[in-house]
Amino acid sequence: MKSFFEAIQSLFVDFLFLPFDALRNLELTNWWGANFLNWIFIIICCGALVYWLKQLNIFKANNEDDDNTTSHSFLK
């Protein structure tokens, strides 16, 4: 059983975490390069937020927005 867990450790440490080790080493020399992927995710999330807010405004302009304060009938 010990060799099974050592195999899992070897898989993660020697293979799957290599990109993270490379990013950790890159961060010491170039912070922007190491965080490039994070900035891409932030830009994607900001774009999704803008799209969502535009869709909310479209529904509100068409009076399709339900402004009922109770979310379920049993709360009345």
Distance bins in CASP14 RR format, pairs under 12 A and 6 or more apart:
PFRMAT RR
TARGET T0000
AUTHOR 0000-0000-0000
RMODE 2
METHOD distances of the structure
MODEL  1
1 7 0 0 0 0 0 1 0 0 0 0 0
1 8 0 0 0 0 0 1 0 0 0 0 0
2 8 0 0 0 0 0 1 0 0 0 0 0
2 9 0 0 0 0 0 1 0 0 0 0 0
3 9 0 0 0 0 0 1 0 0 0 0 0
3 10 0 0 0 0 1 0 0 0 0 0 0
4 10 0 0 0 0 0 1 0 0 0 0 0
4 11 0 0 0 0 0 1 0 0 0 0 0
5 11 0 0 0 0 0 1 0 0 0 0 0
5 12 0 0 0 0 0 1 0 0 0 0 0
6 12 0 0 0 0 0 1 0 0 0 0 0
6 13 0 0 0 0 0 1 0 0 0 0 0
6 14 0 0 0 0 0 1 0 0 0 0 0
7 13 0 0 0 0 0 1 0 0 0 0 0
7 14 0 0 0 0 0 1 0 0 0 0 0
7 15 0 0 0 0 0 1 0 0 0 0 0
8 14 0 0 0 0 0 1 0 0 0 0 0
8 15 0 0 0 0 0 1 0 0 0 0 0
8 16 0 0 0 0 0 1 0 0 0 0 0
9 15 0 0 0 0 0 1 0 0 0 0 0
9 16 0 0 0 0 0 1 0 0 0 0 0
9 17 0 0 0 0 0 1 0 0 0 0 0
10 16 0 0 0 0 0 1 0 0 0 0 0
10 17 0 0 0 0 0 1 0 0 0 0 0
11 17 0 0 0 0 1 0 0 0 0 0 0
11 18 0 0 0 0 0 1 0 0 0 0 0
12 18 0 0 0 0 1 0 0 0 0 0 0
12 19 0 0 0 0 0 1 0 0 0 0 0
12 20 0 0 0 0 0 1 0 0 0 0 0
12 21 0 0 0 0 0 1 0 0 0 0 0
13 20 0 0 0 0 0 1 0 0 0 0 0
13 21 0 0 0 0 1 0 0 0 0 0 0
14 21 0 0 0 0 0 1 0 0 0 0 0
15 21 0 0 0 0 0 1 0 0 0 0 0
17 23 0 0 0 0 0 1 0 0 0 0 0
17 24 0 0 0 0 1 0 0 0 0 0 0
18 24 0 0 0 0 0 1 0 0 0 0 0
18 25 0 0 0 0 0 1 0 0 0 0 0
19 25 0 0 0 0 0 1 0 0 0 0 0
19 26 0 0 0 0 0 1 0 0 0 0 0
19 34 0 0 0 0 0 1 0 0 0 0 0
19 37 0 0 0 0 1 0 0 0 0 0 0
20 26 0 0 0 0 0 1 0 0 0 0 0
20 27 0 0 0 0 0 1 0 0 0 0 0
20 34 0 0 0 0 0 1 0 0 0 0 0
20 37 0 0 0 0 0 1 0 0 0 0 0
21 27 0 0 0 0 0 1 0 0 0 0 0
21 28 0 0 0 0 0 1 0 0 0 0 0
21 34 0 0 0 0 0 1 0 0 0 0 0
22 28 0 0 0 0 0 1 0 0 0 0 0
22 29 0 0 0 0 0 1 0 0 0 0 0
22 30 0 0 0 0 0 1 0 0 0 0 0
22 33 0 0 0 0 0 1 0 0 0 0 0
22 34 0 0 0 0 1 0 0 0 0 0 0
22 37 0 0 0 0 0 1 0 0 0 0 0
23 29 0 0 0 0 0 1 0 0 0 0 0
23 30 0 0 0 0 0 1 0 0 0 0 0
23 31 0 0 0 0 0 1 0 0 0 0 0
23 33 0 0 0 0 1 0 0 0 0 0 0
23 34 1 0 1 0 0 0 0 0 0 0 0
23 35 0 0 0 0 1 0 0 0 0 0 0
23 36 0 0 0 0 1 0 0 0 0 0 0
23 37 0 0 0 0 1 0 0 0 0 0 0
23 38 0 0 0 0 1 0 0 0 0 0 0
24 31 0 0 0 0 0 1 0 0 0 0 0
24 34 1 0 0 1 0 0 0 0 0 0 0
24 35 0 0 0 0 0 1 0 0 0 0 0
25 33 0 0 0 0 0 1 0 0 0 0 0
25 34 0 0 0 0 1 0 0 0 0 0 0
26 32 0 0 0 0 1 0 0 0 0 0 0
26 33 1 0 0 1 0 0 0 0 0 0 0
26 34 1 0 1 0 0 0 0 0 0 0 0
26 35 0 0 0 0 1 0 0 0 0 0 0
26 36 0 0 0 0 1 0 0 0 0 0 0
26 37 0 0 0 0 0 1 0 0 0 0 0
27 33 0 0 0 0 1 0 0 0 0 0 0
27 34 1 1 0 0 0 0 0 0 0 0 0
27 35 1 0 0 1 0 0 0 0 0 0 0
27 36 0 0 0 0 0 1 0 0 0 0 0
27 37 0 0 0 0 0 1 0 0 0 0 0
27 38 0 0 0 0 0 1 0 0 0 0 0
28 34 0 0 0 0 1 0 0 0 0 0 0
30 36 0 0 0 0 1 0 0 0 0 0 0
31 38 0 0 0 0 0 1 0 0 0 0 0
31 39 0 0 0 0 0 1 0 0 0 0 0
32 38 0 0 0 0 0 1 0 0 0 0 0
32 39 0 0 0 0 1 0 0 0 0 0 0
33 39 0 0 0 0 1 0 0 0 0 0 0
33 40 0 0 0 0 0 1 0 0 0 0 0
35 41 0 0 0 0 0 1 0 0 0 0 0
35 42 0 0 0 0 1 0 0 0 0 0 0
36 42 0 0 0 0 0 1 0 0 0 0 0
36 43 0 0 0 0 0 1 0 0 0 0 0
37 43 0 0 0 0 0 1 0 0 0 0 0
37 44 0 0 0 0 0 1 0 0 0 0 0
38 44 0 0 0 0 0 1 0 0 0 0 0
38 45 0 0 0 0 0 1 0 0 0 0 0
39 45 0 0 0 0 0 1 0 0 0 0 0
39 46 0 0 0 0 0 1 0 0 0 0 0
40 46 0 0 0 0 0 1 0 0 0 0 0
40 47 0 0 0 0 0 1 0 0 0 0 0
41 47 0 0 0 0 0 1 0 0 0 0 0
41 48 0 0 0 0 0 1 0 0 0 0 0
42 48 0 0 0 0 0 1 0 0 0 0 0
42 49 0 0 0 0 0 1 0 0 0 0 0
43 49 0 0 0 0 0 1 0 0 0 0 0
43 50 0 0 0 0 0 1 0 0 0 0 0
44 50 0 0 0 0 0 1 0 0 0 0 0
44 51 0 0 0 0 0 1 0 0 0 0 0
45 51 0 0 0 0 0 1 0 0 0 0 0
45 52 0 0 0 0 0 1 0 0 0 0 0
46 52 0 0 0 0 0 1 0 0 0 0 0
46 53 0 0 0 0 0 1 0 0 0 0 0
47 53 0 0 0 0 1 0 0 0 0 0 0
47 54 0 0 0 0 1 0 0 0 0 0 0
48 54 0 0 0 0 0 1 0 0 0 0 0
48 55 0 0 0 0 0 1 0 0 0 0 0
49 55 0 0 0 0 0 1 0 0 0 0 0
49 56 0 0 0 0 0 1 0 0 0 0 0
50 56 0 0 0 0 0 1 0 0 0 0 0
50 57 0 0 0 0 0 1 0 0 0 0 0
51 57 0 0 0 0 0 1 0 0 0 0 0
51 58 0 0 0 0 0 1 0 0 0 0 0
52 58 0 0 0 0 0 1 0 0 0 0 0
52 59 0 0 0 0 0 1 0 0 0 0 0
53 59 0 0 0 0 0 1 0 0 0 0 0
53 60 0 0 0 0 0 1 0 0 0 0 0
54 60 0 0 0 0 0 1 0 0 0 0 0
54 61 0 0 0 0 0 1 0 0 0 0 0
55 61 0 0 0 0 0 1 0 0 0 0 0
55 62 0 0 0 0 0 1 0 0 0 0 0
55 64 0 0 0 0 0 1 0 0 0 0 0
55 65 0 0 0 0 0 1 0 0 0 0 0
56 62 0 0 0 0 0 1 0 0 0 0 0
56 64 0 0 0 0 0 1 0 0 0 0 0
56 65 1 0 0 1 0 0 0 0 0 0 0
57 64 0 0 0 0 0 1 0 0 0 0 0
57 65 0 0 0 0 1 0 0 0 0 0 0
58 64 0 0 0 0 1 0 0 0 0 0 0
58 65 0 0 0 0 1 0 0 0 0 0 0
59 65 1 0 1 0 0 0 0 0 0 0 0
59 66 0 0 0 0 1 0 0 0 0 0 0
59 67 0 0 0 0 0 1 0 0 0 0 0
60 66 0 0 0 0 0 1 0 0 0 0 0
60 67 0 0 0 0 1 0 0 0 0 0 0
68 75 0 0 0 0 1 0 0 0 0 0 0
68 76 0 0 0 0 1 0 0 0 0 0 0
69 75 0 0 0 0 1 0 0 0 0 0 0
69 76 0 0 0 0 1 0 0 0 0 0 0
70 76 1 0 1 0 0 0 0 0 0 0 0
END
